[in-house]
Amino acid sequence: MAGGNPVLRASLAVVRALETEREALSHFALCWGAPLTLTMMPDYPDAYWSFTP
């Protein structure tokens, strides 16, 4: 990818949930051809997230 890896900025709860879903993260990397960078945003509400491809 020209702009770097895709980035998911998310609340603590979302990041922790995704960290336990290794299969989902692996599938994402396979489909996008790049790993997903998870960035924890402590000020985000519990279920909030934003994605930058």
Backbone as JSON Lines, residues from 0, in Angstrom:
{"i":0,"aa":"M","n":[0.85,-1.19,0.0],"ca":[0.0,0.0,0.0],"c":[0.89,1.24,0.0]}
{"i":1,"aa":"A","n":[0.54,2.19,-0.8],"ca":[1.38,3.37,-0.95],"c":[1.44,4.22,0.31]}
{"i":2,"aa":"G","n":[0.33,4.33,1.03],"ca":[0.28,5.2,2.19],"c":[0.65,4.51,3.5]}
{"i":3,"aa":"G","n":[1.09,3.29,3.46],"ca":[1.41,2.56,4.68],"c":[0.3,1.6,5.05]}
{"i":4,"aa":"N","n":[0.42,1.05,6.24],"ca":[-0.57,0.08,6.7],"c":[-1.89,0.74,7.06]}
{"i":5,"aa":"P","n":[-3.0,0.02,6.89],"ca":[-4.29,0.53,7.35],"c":[-4.24,0.72,8.87]}
{"i":6,"aa":"V","n":[-4.95,1.74,9.36],"ca":[-4.92,2.06,10.79],"c":[-6.35,2.07,11.33]}
{"i":7,"aa":"L","n":[-6.54,1.39,12.44],"ca":[-7.81,1.43,13.15],"c":[-7.54,2.12,14.48]}
{"i":8,"aa":"R","n":[-8.18,3.28,14.68],"ca":[-8.11,3.98,15.95],"c":[-9.39,3.66,16.69]}
{"i":9,"aa":"A","n":[-9.25,3.18,17.91],"ca":[-10.44,2.69,18.61],"c":[-10.31,2.86,20.11]}
{"i":10,"aa":"S","n":[-11.46,2.74,20.76],"ca":[-11.49,2.8,22.22],"c":[-10.76,1.6,22.81]}
{"i":11,"aa":"L","n":[-10.45,1.69,24.06],"ca":[-9.78,0.62,24.79],"c":[-10.54,-0.7,24.64]}
{"i":12,"aa":"A","n":[-11.86,-0.66,24.8],"ca":[-12.68,-1.87,24.73],"c":[-12.6,-2.51,23.34]}
{"i":13,"aa":"V","n":[-12.65,-1.72,22.29],"ca":[-12.6,-2.26,20.93],"c":[-11.23,-2.87,20.65]}
{"i":14,"aa":"V","n":[-10.16,-2.17,21.02],"ca":[-8.8,-2.69,20.79],"c":[-8.6,-4.0,21.55]}
{"i":15,"aa":"R","n":[-9.0,-4.04,22.79],"ca":[-8.84,-5.29,23.56],"c":[-9.63,-6.43,22.95]}
{"i":16,"aa":"A","n":[-10.83,-6.17,22.48],"ca":[-11.63,-7.22,21.85],"c":[-10.95,-7.71,20.57]}
{"i":17,"aa":"L","n":[-10.43,-6.81,19.78],"ca":[-9.76,-7.21,18.54],"c":[-8.46,-7.96,18.8]}
{"i":18,"aa":"E","n":[-7.76,-7.6,19.84],"ca":[-6.51,-8.28,20.15],"c":[-6.72,-9.76,20.47]}
{"i":19,"aa":"T","n":[-7.91,-10.11,20.93],"ca":[-8.2,-11.51,21.22],"c":[-8.66,-12.27,19.98]}
{"i":20,"aa":"E","n":[-8.96,-11.55,18.91],"ca":[-9.44,-12.15,17.67],"c":[-8.32,-12.25,16.65]}
{"i":21,"aa":"R","n":[-7.31,-13.06,16.95],"ca":[-6.15,-13.19,16.06],"c":[-6.55,-13.66,14.67]}
{"i":22,"aa":"E","n":[-7.53,-14.55,14.58],"ca":[-7.96,-15.06,13.27],"c":[-8.53,-13.92,12.42]}
{"i":23,"aa":"A","n":[-9.33,-13.06,13.03],"ca":[-9.91,-11.94,12.3],"c":[-8.82,-10.98,11.82]}
{"i":24,"aa":"L","n":[-7.83,-10.72,12.67],"ca":[-6.73,-9.83,12.27],"c":[-5.9,-10.45,11.15]}
{"i":25,"aa":"S","n":[-5.68,-11.75,11.21],"ca":[-4.94,-12.44,10.15],"c":[-5.71,-12.39,8.84]}
{"i":26,"aa":"H","n":[-7.02,-12.59,8.92],"ca":[-7.86,-12.54,7.72],"c":[-7.82,-11.14,7.11]}
{"i":27,"aa":"F","n":[-7.87,-10.11,7.94],"ca":[-7.79,-8.74,7.45],"c":[-6.49,-8.54,6.67]}
{"i":28,"aa":"A","n":[-5.36,-8.96,7.25],"ca":[-4.06,-8.79,6.61],"c":[-4.01,-9.54,5.28]}
{"i":29,"aa":"L","n":[-4.6,-10.71,5.23],"ca":[-4.63,-11.49,3.99],"c":[-5.44,-10.77,2.92]}
{"i":30,"aa":"C","n":[-6.6,-10.25,3.28],"ca":[-7.48,-9.58,2.32],"c":[-6.91,-8.24,1.84]}
{"i":31,"aa":"W","n":[-6.3,-7.48,2.75],"ca":[-5.8,-6.15,2.41],"c":[-4.35,-6.16,1.93]}
{"i":32,"aa":"G","n":[-3.65,-7.26,2.18],"ca":[-2.26,-7.33,1.78],"c":[-1.35,-6.53,2.69]}
{"i":33,"aa":"A","n":[-1.83,-6.19,3.87],"ca":[-1.05,-5.43,4.84],"c":[-1.65,-5.65,6.22]}
{"i":34,"aa":"P","n":[-0.81,-5.65,7.25],"ca":[-1.35,-5.81,8.6],"c":[-2.13,-4.56,9.03]}
{"i":35,"aa":"L","n":[-3.05,-4.77,9.93],"ca":[-3.82,-3.67,10.5],"c":[-3.08,-3.13,11.71]}
{"i":36,"aa":"T","n":[-2.87,-1.84,11.74],"ca":[-2.26,-1.2,12.89],"c":[-3.38,-0.76,13.83]}
{"i":37,"aa":"L","n":[-3.38,-1.29,15.05],"ca":[-4.37,-0.91,16.06],"c":[-3.79,0.22,16.91]}
{"i":38,"aa":"T","n":[-4.53,1.3,17.04],"ca":[-4.11,2.42,17.87],"c":[-5.18,2.67,18.92]}
{"i":39,"aa":"M","n":[-4.8,2.51,20.19],"ca":[-5.75,2.72,21.27],"c":[-5.92,4.22,21.53]}
{"i":40,"aa":"M","n":[-7.16,4.65,21.57],"ca":[-7.49,6.05,21.84],"c":[-8.25,6.11,23.16]}
{"i":41,"aa":"P","n":[-7.56,6.35,24.28],"ca":[-8.19,6.29,25.6],"c":[-9.38,7.24,25.78]}
{"i":42,"aa":"D","n":[-9.43,8.33,25.01],"ca":[-10.52,9.29,25.16],"c":[-11.77,8.92,24.36]}
{"i":43,"aa":"Y","n":[-11.68,7.9,23.51],"ca":[-12.84,7.49,22.71],"c":[-13.87,6.81,23.6]}
{"i":44,"aa":"P","n":[-15.18,7.01,23.34],"ca":[-16.21,6.26,24.06],"c":[-16.05,4.76,23.81]}
{"i":45,"aa":"D","n":[-16.66,3.92,24.62],"ca":[-16.45,2.47,24.61],"c":[-16.52,1.78,23.25]}
{"i":46,"aa":"A","n":[-17.5,2.07,22.45],"ca":[-17.66,1.34,21.2],"c":[-17.23,2.17,19.97]}
{"i":47,"aa":"Y","n":[-16.48,3.23,20.18],"ca":[-16.12,4.13,19.08],"c":[-14.85,3.68,18.39]}
{"i":48,"aa":"W","n":[-14.8,3.86,17.06],"ca":[-13.61,3.55,16.3],"c":[-13.61,4.37,15.01]}
{"i":49,"aa":"S","n":[-12.44,4.51,14.4],"ca":[-12.32,5.12,13.08],"c":[-11.26,4.34,12.3]}
{"i":50,"aa":"F","n":[-11.43,4.28,10.99],"ca":[-10.56,3.47,10.15],"c":[-9.97,4.33,9.04]}
{"i":51,"aa":"T","n":[-8.66,4.19,8.83],"ca":[-7.97,4.86,7.73],"c":[-7.29,3.8,6.88]}
{"i":52,"aa":"P","n":[-7.75,3.63,5.64],"ca":[-7.14,2.61,4.78],"c":[-5.72,2.99,4.37]}
